[in-house]
Amino acid sequence: MTDWIATDLDSTLFARAWLAEDAIAATWSPAEDSSRTPSSWMKASTHRLLSSLGKSFALVPVTARDLDSFSRVEVEELNLRGPAVVANGAVILGWDGQPDPLWEEHMIAKLASWESTLDEFCAWLIGKSAGHARPRLIPGPGGLPAYLVAKAEPGWWHAAEGKRILAEMDWRGCRVEVLGLELQVLPPGVGKRDATLEVQRRWFEGRPPLLCMGDMPLDLEFMRLGGLLATPMGSTLDQSWPP
Ligand SMILES: [Mg+2]
């Protein structure tokens, strides 16, 4: 019987900024040749904690990364290649690290009807934001888009122009969240919580995670499945808690 830990990756375990001499490389830039360049790092202390937890518990990543960018996560001594929630829950991976075909079928049925709407949102944002937002669709199962992401300069989504654009569109029941620099538009059925529950049911005999970690208020939806909740000091989630 394996107990498990569910954890977000970026800004929870990893940072994009280089941290310190003893930081551990965590993700890698897309390789154009055989050279490998780290694209984010983990604090040595976090790495010690996770390697030690990883000896007793399964570490289950719960991430918005798509399959391609998840494949570029590689941290020495950590096994992150068992069950995982990828693409904000549009894809789940089993013990073999491969996309689960049953979940794929389930998500394809949900996402098929959203493909043209997400395309439309994307084109609309390109036209409206005059280059300030850079929308793109994150690939999900069956060649369908899983959700939309639009990055902008710091603060832009919270400034007048960004807010006006968000208010102007009828998002047709999609969940619309601004997470740092990034707008995420998630069709109904796409989310970290449902997918984490499926992982719990399928691979951990229904037992909830012992510990859940995340850095954004939106992560709370899956973090609340677990026994203990943790967030890095200074994270957006930390700052949203009462002082
Ligand atoms: Mg994060």
Residues whose N, C-alpha, C, O or C-beta is under 5 A from the ligand:
A	BS01	MG	D8 L9 D10 S11 T12 D215
